[in-house]
Amino acid sequence: MDKGEEKLSPMEYHFNVPWVVEIEHKNDNLAVWLYCKRESDIPWFVQCALQIEIVHPSGKTKSKVETKVFGSKNGSVRGWYHFMKWEKMKKKYLDKDQLTVVVNGTINQIIGIP
């Protein structure tokens, strides 16, 4: 990927909420974002424990964990602008031009979503 280029995962629905993962070559960094693609005029809120993990086939991993809040007032994207340096990702985690990104989330609270 060239600097500034982005890749999006297919959209997935969990608990009636649409989610997309994005990776981006941001300056000299790998940025990883989780988007909640919910659109509604009714106020909504999702609080979740989020783990984003980069996995090499050898089993080597790099992960970040944090509680994040998504919502109509909080914004619909959360993640890390500097998940890791781009060159480190290429040397330690890229395998045959493939990068595996795993997102695990535990939704702790949902408000305003049927």
VENNORGI-V640130 format. One record per run of one state. SS is the DSSP state (h for helix, s for strand, l for the rest). FROM is the first residue (numbers start at 1). TO is the last residue. Records with the same first field share a line. If there is no record, write none. Layout:
SS->FROM-TO, FROM-TO
This chain:
l->1-5, 9-11, 15-16, 27-28, 37-44, 56-60, 72-74, 76-76, 93-94, 96-97, 99-99, 112-114
s->6-8, 12-14, 17-26, 29-36, 45-55, 61-71, 75-75, 77-85, 95-95, 98-98, 100-111
h->86-92
